[in-house]
Amino acid sequence: MAICNHDGRQYTSALVAAVRLKQKKQVFEILDEVKANEVKADKIYGRVVGVACITKQHELVCEILDYMHANGVDTAGMYVSARRLAFKSGEYDFVLELLRLMQKHGRDPTEDYKHQLMSLHKAGLHDRLQSVFEAMRKAGCVSDEDTYETAVDSAIRVKNRELLISILDDMKCNASLSRTPTAVFHRAVGVAVWTNQPQLLFDVFDFMDHTDTATSAVYTSGIRSAFKAKQYDFVFDILRKMTENGVDASGEYSHAVMSFSKLECYDQVLRAFKAMRELGYGQEKVLCTTALRAATKLDRHDDVIAICNGLSVCVLPAVFADRTSFYREGASQAYDVVWYFVGATIVEILYSFVSALFFTVAFYPLVGFKGFDTAVVYWLAYSMLTLMQVYQDHMLAFVFPTEEVAIVAGYLINVIFMMFMGFTPPANAIPSGYKWLYKISPLKYPLSTMVSLVFADCDELPQWDDTAGAYLRQRGLAARLSTDGERAKP
């Protein structure tokens, strides 16, 4: 076929017709004529490659690109347009074929592989991503942090554990990464939480532990994602993994207690608080107060008592941590033991009164108590209660050899004193043989003071009934009992 006037538009029309008719031999004859006549062929090549892609003649597209490369024609734009057309028509395998051909022609396909990964991810075609990532590795292309993020995200979404581990192993062996990309772990943990896949979540954590790349920030991001997704079981799974992998989780446990309290998930508050105690983490007063509020809301009387016991021994970890340095400095005669005792005693006075002040300022008006003078006395009584418990813990820490034994002893002492402090059971119901425990209970005095301050100031005193053996809380009930008594008289 010969075209007389060497018009580029006529060559284009002829090539398009030949491609649509699948006349491969005629296509290359026209291209030879275009070359021989030195016609400007950029648009011609672009049009013929586009038509071949649209008509899904993949072999012809590759042969045209080979022809262009052999004749020194720049193929960069052709590859981009061919890849886009193939992607739009869903010919994903042909896209990979084009990328392999690009590398064969001496062009670096790394950026094109990355673009393909991103395009598949945006389109939600996560199951197609595995073949692209494997082809990218076989081609020797170097992946960056964004590539690994996208690949890990898709692997988790399609629940492909084998692919996930393969991607993480490839990332570990990638020498081009100056440091381990923690953003990849952040992305992996977040996606595993949102898609509710605990096994893949644990796989990521185990990989971090085995490669010594575990950081508290990754665990923290997972916990934040679990709260946003309302996957509360994941919160405790992540906290447990933190402790198993040797990462300090005390701060995250504290955050979990406060977050669950804000969400009014009181069962979860107690669950997190109990886990903290089992792990031996120190519990600040605000956490104990939060857990106490949750236990009260749920009517968990056993938990209320347990938390109150925990308040009394929360200083033990700090004292035991300081005991090593005390023995070391005492052995070296750095100072006299008496001055250590004096210093520890004085500093606790300031701490107890200040912490009790903050507690009273927040708690007293919150529950509806009134009166400045009463609040001051309440603060003093609460300060003395706190100071007494702190000094008791100091004594236990230096009497017993280990922290665990001291905690058990503290629980035992407080349970006995709380049982006989005159509230449950009341003082008049305590058997006479145990009255001496009621009289020596140190908890009786500050608690009686605080209760009498806020509950004993009544405008009308309740009426005592000898028949019922109790106070009558309602005047109507007292009147009815009086009437019934009159009727019962002969």
VOGU-3710 file (C-alpha; in Angstrom, 3 decimals, decimal comma):
1> maicnhdgrq> 0,000/0,000/0,000  1,515/3,310/-1,109  0,434/6,786/0,018  1,397/9,381/-2,551  1,386/12,734/-0,762  3,106/11,544/2,432  0,381/13,150/4,606  0,620/12,127/8,266  -3,163/12,074/8,627  -3,506/9,627/5,758
11> ytsalvaavr> -0,852/7,382/7,279  -2,726/7,524/10,580  -6,047/6,627/8,954  -4,475/3,765/7,051  -2,775/2,388/10,170  -5,966/2,624/12,226  -7,880/0,742/9,531  -5,186/-1,934/9,296  -5,163/-2,384/13,077  -8,945/-2,664/13,276
21> lkqkkqvfei> -8,890/-5,237/10,463  -6,065/-7,058/12,303  -3,785/-6,830/9,259  -0,502/-7,064/11,125  1,680/-7,354/8,023  0,106/-4,285/6,451  0,592/-2,309/9,679  4,351/-2,785/9,592  4,530/-2,096/5,845  2,924/1,294/6,473
31> ldevkanevk> 5,286/1,948/9,390  8,261/1,138/7,128  6,930/3,611/4,604  6,517/6,260/7,316  10,128/5,734/8,308  11,389/5,783/4,730  9,587/9,024/3,953  10,769/10,615/7,227  7,277/11,610/8,247  6,880/13,037/11,753
41> adkiygrvvg> 5,482/9,963/13,469  4,963/10,756/17,176  1,198/11,175/16,887  0,991/8,326/14,400  2,607/5,878/16,812  0,470/7,129/19,676  -2,752/6,641/17,705  -1,894/3,182/16,422  -0,798/1,959/19,878  -3,994/3,347/21,386
51> vacitkqhel> -6,233/1,611/18,834  -4,357/-1,664/19,319  -4,885/-1,415/23,087  -8,577/-0,607/22,721  -9,095/-3,571/20,390  -7,113/-5,741/22,861  -4,438/-6,782/20,374  -1,775/-7,136/23,028  0,726/-8,968/20,864  0,513/-6,268/18,217
61> vceildymha> 1,081/-3,546/20,825  4,252/-5,273/22,031  5,514/-5,735/18,452  4,911/-2,052/17,668  6,822/-1,053/20,811  9,658/-3,410/19,797  9,660/-1,813/16,342  9,840/1,671/17,835  12,689/0,684/20,152  14,628/-0,952/17,315
71> ngvdtagmyv> 14,319/2,213/15,216  15,374/4,555/18,027  11,955/6,105/18,603  11,277/7,359/22,136  8,740/4,998/23,724  8,267/6,685/27,131  4,923/8,274/26,280  3,733/5,151/24,472  4,230/2,992/27,546  2,313/5,424/29,758
81> sarrlafksg> -0,670/5,698/27,409  -0,733/1,947/26,724  -0,617/1,144/30,418  -3,435/3,553/31,233  -5,667/2,208/28,479  -5,006/-1,372/29,564  -5,784/-0,513/33,187  -9,059/1,208/32,256  -10,168/-1,812/30,242  -9,303/-4,195/33,096
91> eydfvlellr> -6,382/-5,867/31,295  -4,193/-6,049/34,408  -2,032/-8,936/33,188  -1,235/-6,973/30,049  -0,096/-4,065/32,229  2,501/-6,373/33,799  3,530/-7,529/30,338  4,104/-3,916/29,315  6,207/-3,291/32,425  8,374/-6,328/31,675
101> lmqkhgrdpt> 8,803/-5,159/28,082  9,788/-1,717/29,336  12,593/-3,251/31,401  13,656/-5,352/28,406  14,059/-2,142/26,418  16,405/-0,752/29,071  13,979/1,523/30,873  13,638/1,521/34,680  10,062/0,402/35,477  10,254/1,087/39,237
111> edykhqlmsl> 8,062/4,195/39,245  5,589/2,553/36,878  5,328/-0,465/39,175  4,693/1,864/42,112  2,051/3,739/40,133  0,355/0,457/39,284  0,332/-0,565/42,956  -1,232/2,737/43,976  -3,821/2,535/41,184  -4,887/-0,975/42,166
121> hkaglhdrlq> -5,131/0,058/45,813  -7,252/3,124/45,040  -9,526/1,009/42,851  -9,972/-1,499/45,678  -8,422/-4,307/43,603  -6,372/-5,647/46,493  -6,366/-9,226/45,209  -4,466/-8,084/42,086  -1,737/-6,447/44,090  0,115/-9,669/44,937
131> svfeamrkag> 1,053/-10,386/41,316  2,278/-6,806/40,818  4,408/-6,846/43,967  5,947/-10,231/43,076  6,682/-9,037/39,537  8,273/-5,916/40,974  10,571/-7,997/43,186  11,535/-10,310/40,306  12,399/-7,258/38,233  14,809/-6,141/40,970
141> cvsdedtyet> 12,972/-2,884/41,582  13,676/-1,239/44,929  10,581/-0,538/47,032  10,245/2,508/49,248  8,199/3,136/52,385  5,045/4,169/50,504  5,177/1,016/48,396  5,431/-1,216/51,450  2,569/0,660/53,111  0,298/0,083/50,125
151> avdsairvkn> 1,306/-3,562/49,771  0,808/-4,342/53,464  -2,562/-2,591/53,475  -3,842/-4,666/50,561  -2,411/-7,931/51,899  -4,320/-7,481/55,156  -7,545/-6,485/53,407  -7,545/-9,679/51,309  -6,563/-11,715/54,416  -3,444/-13,043/52,721
161> rellisildd> -1,136/-13,957/55,585  1,518/-15,451/53,305  1,758/-12,259/51,278  1,903/-10,114/54,425  4,831/-12,078/55,858  6,558/-12,017/52,463  6,254/-8,223/52,245  7,562/-7,740/55,779  10,512/-10,067/55,107  11,327/-8,183/51,920
171> mkcnaslsrt> 11,212/-4,910/53,850  13,597/-6,335/56,456  16,113/-7,319/53,752  15,837/-4,021/51,857  19,239/-2,404/52,314  18,099/0,852/50,696  15,968/1,701/53,730  18,099/3,668/56,181  15,817/2,716/59,046  12,867/0,455/59,647
181> ptavfhravg> 9,802/2,314/58,348  7,530/2,450/61,379  4,827/4,036/59,217  4,368/0,622/57,592  3,696/-0,953/60,990  1,315/1,882/61,894  -0,613/1,261/58,682  -0,637/-2,526/59,128  -1,879/-2,385/62,717  -4,573/0,152/61,887
191> vavwtnqpql> -5,928/-1,841/58,928  -5,893/-5,113/60,896  -7,945/-3,466/63,642  -10,446/-1,830/61,292  -10,950/-5,063/59,328  -11,204/-7,118/62,548  -8,339/-9,526/61,840  -6,624/-10,340/65,152  -4,394/-13,070/63,720  -2,771/-10,742/61,184
201> lfdvfdfmdh> -2,453/-8,104/63,901  -0,512/-10,547/66,075  1,638/-11,527/63,084  2,714/-7,901/62,706  3,501/-7,622/66,426  5,450/-10,900/66,405  7,458/-9,708/63,403  8,284/-6,480/65,234  9,381/-8,449/68,285  11,579/-10,874/66,309
211> tdtatsavyt> 13,273/-8,063/64,384  13,716/-5,821/67,459  11,669/-3,056/65,848  8,886/-2,936/68,435  8,096/0,618/69,529  5,441/1,830/71,917  4,210/4,306/69,283  3,033/1,469/67,021  1,134/-0,181/69,856  -0,327/3,188/70,812
221> sgirsafkak> -1,593/3,793/67,279  -3,237/0,362/67,327  -5,001/1,147/70,594  -6,221/4,489/69,224  -7,549/2,722/66,118  -9,292/0,122/68,283  -11,057/2,862/70,254  -12,153/4,618/67,058  -13,436/1,341/65,590  -15,070/0,417/68,925
231> qydfvfdilr> -13,147/-2,866/68,893  -12,557/-2,938/72,625  -11,300/-6,525/72,725  -8,472/-5,401/70,454  -7,458/-2,841/73,087  -6,758/-5,592/75,600  -5,150/-7,842/72,971  -2,706/-5,074/72,064  -1,992/-4,275/75,712  -1,294/-7,945/76,377
241> kmtengvdas> 1,061/-8,117/73,390  2,902/-5,048/74,657  3,706/-6,752/77,948  4,573/-10,052/76,241  7,032/-8,277/73,936  8,666/-6,405/76,809  7,233/-2,950/76,066  6,138/-0,841/79,043  2,341/-0,615/78,867  1,632/1,306/82,078
251> geyshavmsf> 0,862/4,557/80,268  -1,443/2,832/77,787  -3,295/1,027/80,566  -3,860/4,374/82,290  -5,128/5,862/79,039  -7,437/2,865/78,542  -8,955/3,254/82,017  -9,683/6,947/81,472  -10,952/6,446/77,893  -13,326/3,662/78,896
261> sklecydqvl> -14,582/5,859/81,726  -15,364/8,699/79,293  -17,242/6,219/77,101  -19,092/4,949/80,209  -17,905/1,403/79,496  -17,582/0,569/83,172  -17,028/-3,165/82,665  -13,998/-2,345/80,524  -12,770/0,160/83,130  -12,651/-2,555/85,778
271> rafkamrelg> -11,113/-5,018/83,325  -8,261/-2,630/82,505  -7,792/-1,657/86,146  -7,578/-5,290/87,288  -5,076/-6,053/84,517  -2,899/-3,173/85,742  -2,909/-4,570/89,259  -2,066/-8,081/88,062  0,910/-6,712/86,136  2,121/-4,740/89,151
281> ygqekvlctt> 1,839/-1,313/87,530  1,597/1,583/89,946  -1,892/3,019/90,153  -2,343/6,735/90,588  -5,105/8,038/92,768  -7,117/9,313/89,809  -7,182/5,809/88,296  -8,316/4,270/91,563  -11,057/6,898/91,840  -12,164/6,198/88,259
291> alraatkldr> -12,285/2,448/88,875  -14,120/2,997/92,157  -16,746/5,052/90,340  -17,156/2,282/87,733  -17,527/-0,404/90,403  -20,115/1,716/92,202  -22,079/2,265/88,994  -22,163/-1,492/88,409  -22,974/-2,319/92,056  -19,811/-4,427/92,280
301> hddviaicng> -19,318/-4,387/96,053  -16,425/-6,847/95,937  -14,659/-4,638/93,411  -15,241/-1,565/95,573  -13,507/-3,268/98,503  -10,691/-4,520/96,269  -10,061/-1,050/94,851  -10,047/0,483/98,317  -7,441/-2,097/99,280  -5,490/-1,149/96,182
311> lsvcvlpavf> -5,469/2,476/97,271  -3,616/1,491/100,413  -0,829/-0,371/98,652  -0,293/1,834/95,595  2,819/3,349/97,191  4,523/-0,030/97,680  6,109/-0,264/94,187  7,749/3,148/94,638  9,130/2,268/98,078  10,490/-1,074/96,896
321> adrtsfyreg> 12,095/0,594/93,882  13,833/3,032/96,228  14,861/0,355/98,714  17,796/-0,866/96,602  19,452/2,545/96,532  18,735/2,962/100,263  20,567/-0,256/101,142  23,446/0,599/98,804  23,904/4,111/100,167  23,411/2,910/103,734
331> asqaydvvwy> 26,144/0,284/103,280  28,517/2,949/101,968  27,618/5,149/104,975  26,580/8,015/102,720  24,164/9,256/105,392  22,627/8,225/108,682  19,539/6,012/108,537  17,735/8,367/110,910  17,881/11,199/108,388  16,520/8,946/105,646
341> fvgativeil> 13,591/8,138/107,942  13,044/11,829/108,753  13,197/12,840/105,078  10,800/10,108/103,931  8,378/11,029/106,707  8,339/14,767/106,002  8,019/14,496/102,221  4,987/12,212/102,524  3,204/14,796/104,686  3,378/17,396/101,927
351> ysfvsalfft> 2,417/14,871/99,249  -0,576/13,530/101,179  -2,025/16,926/102,044  -1,580/18,357/98,538  -3,015/15,299/96,769  -5,935/15,215/99,227  -6,548/18,907/98,546  -6,831/18,318/94,798  -9,124/15,361/95,424  -11,388/17,344/97,771
361> vafyplvgfk> -11,591/20,349/95,433  -12,747/18,099/92,587  -14,829/15,566/94,519  -16,623/17,657/97,137  -18,731/19,897/94,874  -19,052/17,167/92,236  -21,261/14,983/94,438  -23,272/17,915/95,799  -21,663/18,478/99,218  -21,769/22,077/100,473
371> gfdtavvywl> -20,109/24,266/103,074  -16,567/25,622/103,063  -15,867/24,929/106,752  -17,083/21,366/106,404  -14,960/20,909/103,274  -11,830/22,021/105,148  -12,403/19,492/107,929  -13,215/16,851/105,312  -9,889/17,625/103,590  -7,964/17,310/106,857
381> aysmltlmqv> -9,618/13,973/107,678  -8,950/12,639/104,195  -5,341/13,846/104,361  -4,804/11,983/107,625  -6,348/8,839/106,122  -4,002/9,064/103,130  -0,997/9,741/105,342  -1,837/6,778/107,583  -2,047/4,420/104,590  1,230/5,731/103,148
391> yqdhmlafvf> 3,089/5,218/106,430  1,589/1,747/106,713  2,988/0,912/103,271  6,401/2,228/104,282  6,353/-0,117/107,251  5,288/-3,114/105,120  7,953/-2,386/102,506  10,771/-2,560/105,052  9,335/-5,444/107,099  8,712/-7,953/104,299
401> pteevaivag> 11,328/-9,261/101,846  9,379/-8,919/98,563  6,770/-6,598/97,126  4,276/-9,440/96,573  4,358/-10,526/100,223  3,980/-6,909/101,362  0,929/-6,426/99,108  -0,736/-9,563/100,476  -0,037/-8,443/104,037  -1,446/-4,993/103,255
411> ylinvifmmf> -4,614/-6,528/101,855  -5,007/-8,706/104,940  -4,567/-5,803/107,361  -6,981/-3,557/105,488  -9,641/-6,238/105,077  -9,632/-6,879/108,827  -9,747/-3,193/109,728  -12,427/-2,430/107,112  -14,577/-5,296/108,366  -14,535/-4,012/111,937
421> mgftppanai> -14,569/-0,233/111,365  -18,280/-0,055/112,253  -20,015/0,394/108,890  -20,618/-3,093/107,478  -21,512/-4,607/109,872  -22,543/-1,626/112,052  -20,841/-1,202/115,416  -23,817/-2,441/117,459  -23,932/-5,677/115,425  -20,295/-6,638/116,087
431> psgykwlyki> -20,066/-9,532/118,594  -18,713/-8,546/121,992  -15,678/-10,776/121,562  -14,562/-8,705/118,559  -15,300/-5,235/119,968  -11,606/-4,706/120,612  -10,964/-4,877/116,851  -13,563/-2,157/116,350  -11,862/0,047/118,931  -8,347/-0,356/117,504
441> splkyplstm> -9,310/-0,065/113,811  -7,460/3,034/112,528  -9,861/3,400/109,592  -12,777/4,006/111,962  -11,715/7,497/113,009  -11,118/9,339/109,695  -14,023/7,611/107,929  -16,413/8,305/110,811  -15,335/11,935/110,719  -15,922/12,259/106,971
451> vslvfadcde> -19,284/10,460/107,072  -20,556/12,522/109,988  -19,513/15,738/108,253  -21,470/15,131/105,068  -24,331/12,853/106,140  -25,108/13,626/109,791  -26,204/17,247/109,345  -29,969/16,530/109,116  -32,758/19,068/109,612  -34,961/16,408/111,211
461> lpqwddtaga> -33,601/13,458/113,125  -35,085/10,063/112,211  -37,440/8,401/114,680  -36,274/5,292/116,503  -38,751/2,423/116,716  -38,265/-0,107/119,515  -40,532/-2,656/117,843  -38,680/-2,607/114,516  -35,328/-2,110/116,197  -34,294/0,488/113,598
471> ylrqrglaar> -34,662/4,123/112,590  -37,769/4,982/110,569  -36,735/6,897/107,499  -40,168/8,168/106,486  -42,600/10,064/108,664  -45,474/8,338/106,893  -44,077/4,960/107,866  -43,749/6,091/111,487  -47,344/7,281/111,486  -48,583/3,992/110,041
481> lstdgerakp> -46,667/1,973/112,611  -48,098/4,177/115,366  -51,622/3,674/114,033  -51,130/-0,065/113,710  -49,875/-0,161/117,287  -52,982/1,643/118,541  -55,220/-0,785/116,684  -53,368/-3,757/118,126  -54,076/-2,627/121,712  -57,000/-4,502/123,403
//
